[in-house]
């Protein structure tokens, strides 16, 4: 408990390291009774003092609490300070439109920044592949939703020559598999990417 008293004293002077350690101590119940509210308050204080890692952690907590707009704001602050994990997560938020409007350009920009600042190339590449693939599938589904049956038949005929939407679909599949093999991403990534491909294929082949 004396150690906690010392940390609290330091934290009250604005010592970021002490604040983070104190927040962790309350979160894990290390040397003090576990108290999630206290842990959150100290994390929030560190974030308000400008600590990028705390801002990113706070954004994660708020995301889990489904306070998506607040989460986005804190993640953006951390990302703007050059914190790679926050930059990657901000790219995901822009890609999925969580806490903000979907913005593909911003999504790719933050994935790139995360890579430049030291985040694993594999992880950032996976984010960019997912972004590109989701965009391809979205556009294909929008097109087919407004396509008359007679026009749909054209896609089926062109499939035999590897043209049209099927050609684009399978070209995308080939590119994804090649990237996965080159960068040795885990098998679960391949399965994750195959799911929307199969769904799109079934949609296209509906009678």
Secondary structure, DSSP 4 states (H G I P E B T S, - for coil): -HHHHHHHHHHTTT-HHHHHHHHHHHHHTSSS---HHHHHHHHHHHHHTT-HHHHHHHHHHHHHTT-HHHHHHHHHHHHHTT-HHHHHHHHHHHHHTSSS---HHHHHHHHHHHHHTT--HHHHHHHHHHHHHHHHHHHHHHHHHT--HHHHHHHHHHHTTT-HHHHHHHHHHHHHHHHHHHHT--HHHHHHHHHHHHHHHHHHT--
